[in-house]
Each structure stands twice: as structure tokens, then as C-alpha cells.
Amino acid sequence: MTSACPQRYLQPKHTTQEVTPLLLIPAIDLQNGEAVRLTKGDFAQKTVYSADPAALALRFVQMGVKVLHIVDLDGAKEGETANTQTIRKIRQSVKISLQVGGGIRTAETVALYLEEISIDRIILGTAAAQNLGFVRECISRYTPKRIVVGVDCRNGRVATGGWLNDSGIDCFQFIEDVKKAGVRYIVVTDIVRDGKLTSPNWPLYEKINGINVIVSGGVANESDIEKAAPYYGVIVGKAFYEGKLDLEKCMKKE
């Protein structure tokens, strides 16, 4: 049974800088060239949803999706661009905006995605936690609109290396630091809720101000999307893949 969505979500925008309709952003997580979902970032708890991620991306376009969130899980774990060819194929298949993360930790990899493959935005997670100077360099070269920082939280601290490592960095302090570095967009994920369909950690998001926040982790139904309205965007993953959320109805305009 799916849950239908209202045609449009308008945002009071009390926590972000830009006044736009809420962006509904489907996620395509890649492992070994397939679209998969993990539970709480656990590589041992994997479900394969598509052997053809490019075809899946086209399906989202047909639903009216404007932005896709793509994560190279192998890259996040190993620190290398393991699924580059799959991402390249997705880019060649669709013309909508793509934001890509996972294993982007060098200037060469940033250039590969933003210049060669023409990805619209990249997400820096581990690289940002380890070196904010690198983030500043990327913003200076490519503008703030193309650089997103992933804030992956577990028990109040930032996780790195494909969510396998505890950096010891306080999540809220990290957010303040990335704001000072000139970052305008962050994807904030409560790892404990990711893939659990238990709703996002709303108290976590309510504490964040002055930056464009993309909600990630735990989205389960229409109610969660309605609650995400004050923010810049919301990532939808398992709720769609498991048939809990009718994304096509969510994407319909007035």
C-alpha cells in the first residue's frame, strides 16, 4: 500500500537561505554497478533494487524528478571512484540535475565529476571532515552551488569512510565550521535511522539554522515529506523502493 502525496510542498524556510519549493530527491546508491540500499550503512545488510541504474534514473525522470542523489558506496568505503562508469552512463542517460557523493577526496576526483562527467554537484563527506581547507578550495574553483557537504551523524558525531569510522567530531560543531568555510548546502543523515523507515530525526534538524539543509535518513511516508517542508530538500530511498511512498504523485505540480 502506497501513500499518496499532496501536489506541492511550500516552505516557510526558517532554517535555510533559499526560498524554493521543497526538492524531493530520490537516491540511487551504487555497489558493484547495481542500485542497492543498505540498512544503517551496513554493507552486510544490502538489498539490490536494479541491475541497470541508468534505466532507474530514466524512470525517475518520467515521474517528474528534477534532482537525483547518487552515492558510490564502494567509493565511500574504499576512497576511490569505483562506480564511475555507471555514474557516467547515468549522466549520459538523463538531463536532470545530479548530485554525486562517495569517495570524492582529491582535486582530481572533483575535476573528474564536475568537469569531465558534468555532474551538477558533488558531495564531500570524509574529505570535508578531514580537511576543510580542501572544501574551501573546491568552493573557490567551482562556486558554492556545486559543492555540498555530507554530515553523516551517528550518536552526535560525524562518521567517515563510508560510515565505518567515528571521526570524534561533534556534528553541530562541524556544521558551524562548514558554514564558516562558505558551504551553502549540506546533506544531514542520522545513520541510525537510515533505511529503517522510522522517520527522520526531526529534533536534529530543528537545531540547524543558516544553511540549506537536505534531510536524509528514515523517510517513511507522506507525513515525513510534509515535515521536511521547511528545509531545502529531502532524500527518498527505501520508502520508494519498498512501495511505501507514491513518488510519482508526490512529484505532480499544481
Secondary structure, 3 states (H helix, E strand, C coil): CCECCCCCCCCCCCCCCCCCCCEEEEEEEEECCEEEEEECCEEEEEEEEECCHHHHHHHHHHCCCCEEEEEEHHHHHHCCCCCHHHHHHHHHHCCCEEEEECCCCCHHHHHHHHHHCCCCEEEECHHHHHCHHHHHHHHHHHCHHHEEEEEEEECCEEEECCCCEEEEEEHHHHHHHHHHCCCCEEEEEEHHHCCCCCCCCHHHHHCCCCCEEEEECCCCCHHHHHHCCCCCEEEECHHHHCCCECHHHHHCCC
